[in-house]
């Protein structure tokens, strides 16, 4: 058994395309709020750009232009080692030329007490996953009486 400090919450990622590189910055304020409330912990925040010729390159945080008031360079030191060049290339291949994508890897800190309780009771997590919103909406539509 371990203490709560040795337990991690589930780790997730989001990759978001910003067409034409237009980043409002609104999402950064929400991420910061979630961090401050202890809901998530940012493990990685990286950006990639895709040039007209299809070349994908990493964009440093201090080079990310956005219209928000959150200083995203606060996450410049967040590097878990989970993201590598192949991840950036894979995300970059999914976006349109002239666009930028942000890749956020985060720990669901809210789940740490649950994971610690499972650990203390010698329970074993045997599965986890994510259901996409499109799948959920389709299932809800199918379950409605016609």
C-alpha positions as CSV (number, residue, x, y, z in Angstrom):
1,X,0.0,0.0,0.0
2,X,1.1,3.5,-0.6
3,X,0.1,7.0,0.7
4,X,-2.0,9.4,-1.4
5,X,1.2,11.2,-2.4
6,X,2.3,8.1,-4.3
7,X,-1.0,7.8,-6.3
8,X,-1.7,9.4,-9.6
9,X,-5.1,10.1,-11.1
10,X,-5.9,9.1,-14.6
11,X,-3.9,10.8,-17.3
12,X,-5.6,12.2,-20.3
13,X,-4.7,14.4,-23.3
14,X,-6.4,16.7,-25.7
15,X,-5.2,17.8,-29.1
16,X,-7.0,20.9,-30.3
17,X,-6.6,22.5,-33.8
18,X,-6.7,26.3,-34.1
19,X,-7.5,27.0,-37.8
20,X,-5.4,29.7,-39.2
21,X,-3.5,29.8,-35.9
22,X,-6.3,31.9,-34.4
23,X,-6.1,31.3,-30.6
24,X,-8.4,33.3,-28.4
25,X,-6.9,32.3,-25.2
26,X,-10.2,31.7,-23.4
27,X,-9.4,28.0,-22.8
28,X,-6.2,28.9,-21.0
29,X,-8.1,30.8,-18.3
30,X,-10.3,27.7,-17.9
31,X,-7.3,25.4,-17.6
32,X,-5.7,27.7,-15.1
33,X,-8.9,27.7,-13.0
34,X,-9.0,23.9,-13.1
35,X,-5.4,23.8,-11.9
36,X,-6.0,26.3,-9.1
37,X,-9.0,24.3,-7.9
38,X,-7.0,21.1,-7.8
39,X,-9.1,19.4,-10.5
40,X,-6.3,18.8,-12.9
41,X,-2.5,19.1,-13.1
42,X,-0.9,20.0,-16.4
43,X,1.8,17.5,-17.3
44,X,2.6,18.8,-20.8
45,X,1.5,21.7,-22.9
46,X,3.0,21.9,-26.4
47,X,2.0,23.4,-29.7
48,X,2.7,22.5,-33.3
49,X,2.2,24.3,-36.5
50,X,1.7,22.9,-40.0
51,X,3.2,24.9,-42.9
52,X,1.8,25.2,-46.4
53,X,4.2,22.5,-47.6
54,X,2.9,20.1,-44.8
55,X,6.0,20.5,-42.6
56,X,5.1,20.2,-38.9
57,X,7.2,22.1,-36.4
58,X,7.1,22.7,-32.7
59,X,6.0,26.1,-31.5
60,X,7.5,27.3,-28.2
61,X,5.0,28.5,-25.7
62,X,6.4,32.1,-25.6
63,X,5.8,32.2,-29.4
64,X,2.2,31.2,-29.2
65,X,0.1,34.3,-30.0
66,X,-3.2,34.4,-28.3
67,X,-5.7,37.0,-27.2
68,X,-6.1,35.9,-23.6
69,X,-4.7,37.4,-20.4
70,X,-3.2,34.1,-19.1
71,X,0.6,33.8,-19.4
72,X,0.9,30.3,-20.9
73,X,4.6,30.3,-20.4
74,X,3.8,29.4,-16.8
75,X,3.6,25.8,-18.1
76,X,6.9,26.0,-20.0
77,X,8.5,23.7,-17.4
78,X,5.6,21.2,-17.5
79,X,7.2,18.2,-19.2
80,X,6.3,14.7,-18.3
81,X,8.2,13.1,-21.1
82,X,5.0,11.5,-22.4
83,X,5.0,13.7,-25.6
84,X,7.7,13.2,-28.2
85,X,8.3,14.2,-31.8
86,X,6.2,11.3,-33.1
87,X,3.2,12.6,-31.1
88,X,3.7,16.1,-32.4
89,X,4.0,14.8,-36.0
90,X,0.8,12.7,-35.6
91,X,-1.2,15.7,-34.3
92,X,0.4,17.9,-37.0
93,X,-0.7,15.5,-39.7
94,X,-4.3,15.9,-38.6
95,X,-4.5,19.7,-38.9
96,X,-4.8,21.9,-41.9
97,X,-1.9,23.8,-43.4
98,X,-1.6,27.2,-41.7
99,X,-3.1,25.9,-38.5
100,X,-1.7,25.5,-35.0
101,X,-2.6,22.7,-32.6
102,X,-2.2,22.6,-28.8
103,X,-1.5,19.3,-27.1
104,X,-2.4,19.2,-23.4
105,X,-1.5,16.2,-21.2
106,X,-3.1,16.4,-17.8
107,X,-3.6,14.4,-14.6
108,X,-7.2,14.1,-13.3
109,X,-6.2,15.1,-9.7
110,X,-9.8,14.9,-8.6
111,X,-9.6,11.1,-8.9
112,X,-6.5,10.7,-6.7
113,X,-8.7,10.0,-3.5
114,X,-10.6,7.3,-5.4
115,X,-7.4,5.7,-6.7
116,X,-5.8,5.9,-3.2
117,X,-8.9,4.2,-1.7
118,X,-8.7,1.5,-4.3
119,X,-5.1,1.0,-3.5
120,X,-5.7,0.8,0.3
121,X,-8.4,-1.8,-0.2
122,X,-6.2,-3.8,-2.5
123,X,-8.6,-3.3,-5.4
124,X,-7.3,-3.4,-8.9
125,X,-8.4,-1.2,-11.7
126,X,-9.0,-3.5,-14.7
127,X,-10.2,-1.0,-17.2
128,X,-10.8,2.7,-18.0
129,X,-11.6,4.6,-21.1
130,X,-13.3,7.5,-22.7
131,X,-16.7,7.6,-24.4
132,X,-16.7,10.3,-27.1
133,X,-19.5,12.9,-27.1
134,X,-20.6,11.8,-30.6
135,X,-21.1,8.2,-29.3
136,X,-23.0,9.4,-26.3
137,X,-25.3,11.6,-28.3
138,X,-26.0,8.8,-30.8
139,X,-26.8,6.4,-28.0
140,X,-29.1,8.9,-26.4
141,X,-30.9,9.5,-29.7
142,X,-31.3,5.8,-30.2
143,X,-32.8,5.3,-26.7
144,X,-35.5,8.0,-27.2
145,X,-38.9,6.6,-28.0
146,X,-39.6,7.3,-31.7
